[in-house]
Amino acid sequence: MPAATLQQFFGANSTLSSGTLTVDLNDFADVGLTPTSTSPTEILTAILLKLKANTPTDAALNDKEWGITIGDPFISVVRDNEQLDTQYPVSIYRPFSSPTLDPDDVIG
């Protein structure tokens, strides 16, 4: 399988041109984001959910071209039983030769 595309991470209408990433919030309606949202936390959550939805289930084990995978969530009750903490394990794949995590070294 080929490496992930910009559209798999950021939606069908995303573009990257001259160092500028353009994302259309309408592309995240399928993961529950209201297109008029201005909250950075809501937008980042939508990006994570989009990536989770578009990651092949066998990518972590069988696909050496897929540089980031997001696993199934762990959910727990926190803050005096008033909130849910939803944690997604994120795996980032890079060559052994890289001693520190550098975005330029990520596979894909």
C-alpha positions in Angstrom: 0.0 0.0 0.0 1.3 3.5 -0.8 2.1 6.1 1.8 -0.8 8.1 3.3 -2.0 11.1 1.2 -2.6 14.6 2.3 -6.3 14.0 1.6 -6.4 11.0 3.9 -5.1 13.1 6.8 -6.8 16.4 6.1 -9.8 15.8 3.9 -10.6 15.6 0.2 -10.2 19.4 -0.4 -6.9 19.8 1.4 -4.0 21.3 -0.6 -0.4 22.1 0.0 1.2 24.8 -2.0 4.3 26.9 -1.4 4.5 25.9 2.2 0.8 26.7 3.0 -1.5 23.9 4.1 -5.2 24.6 3.3 -7.8 22.5 5.1 -11.6 22.7 4.4 -13.4 22.1 7.6 -16.4 20.8 5.6 -14.2 17.7 5.0 -14.5 16.8 8.7 -18.3 16.6 8.9 -18.1 12.9 8.6 -16.2 12.7 11.9 -18.6 15.1 13.7 -17.0 18.5 13.3 -19.3 21.5 12.7 -17.8 23.3 9.7 -18.1 26.7 11.5 -16.0 25.5 14.4 -13.2 27.9 15.4 -11.9 25.8 18.4 -8.3 24.5 17.8 -9.0 21.6 20.1 -12.1 20.6 18.1 -10.2 20.9 14.8 -7.3 18.9 16.1 -9.6 16.2 17.4 -11.3 16.1 14.0 -8.0 15.6 12.3 -7.1 12.7 14.6 -10.5 11.1 14.0 -10.1 11.5 10.2 -6.7 9.9 10.3 -8.0 7.1 12.5 -10.9 6.5 10.1 -8.6 6.5 7.1 -5.8 4.3 8.5 -5.8 0.7 7.2 -6.4 -1.7 10.0 -3.2 -3.6 9.1 -1.0 -0.6 8.5 0.9 -0.9 11.8 1.9 -4.5 11.1 2.2 -4.8 7.4 2.7 -1.5 5.7 6.1 0.0 5.8 5.0 3.1 3.9 2.4 4.2 6.4 4.3 6.5 8.9 1.7 7.2 11.5 -1.1 5.0 12.9 -3.7 5.7 15.6 -4.9 2.8 17.6 -8.2 2.2 19.4 -9.1 4.5 22.2 -8.8 3.9 25.9 -11.6 5.6 27.8 -11.7 6.4 31.5 -13.7 8.6 33.8 -11.8 11.6 35.3 -12.2 14.8 37.2 -14.6 13.8 39.9 -16.6 11.5 37.6 -17.6 14.5 35.4 -15.6 13.9 32.3 -14.4 11.2 30.0 -10.7 10.9 29.2 -10.3 9.4 25.7 -6.7 8.5 24.9 -5.7 7.3 21.4 -2.3 5.6 21.1 -0.3 7.3 18.3 2.6 5.4 16.6 5.1 7.3 14.5 7.5 5.2 12.4 11.0 6.3 11.5 14.3 4.8 10.6 16.5 3.3 13.3 19.2 5.8 12.4 17.3 8.7 13.9 18.1 9.1 17.6 15.4 11.8 18.2 12.0 12.3 16.7 12.3 14.6 13.7 9.2 15.1 11.5 11.5 15.0 8.4 12.5 11.4 9.3 9.0 10.0 9.6 8.2 7.2 7.1 5.8 8.2 4.2 
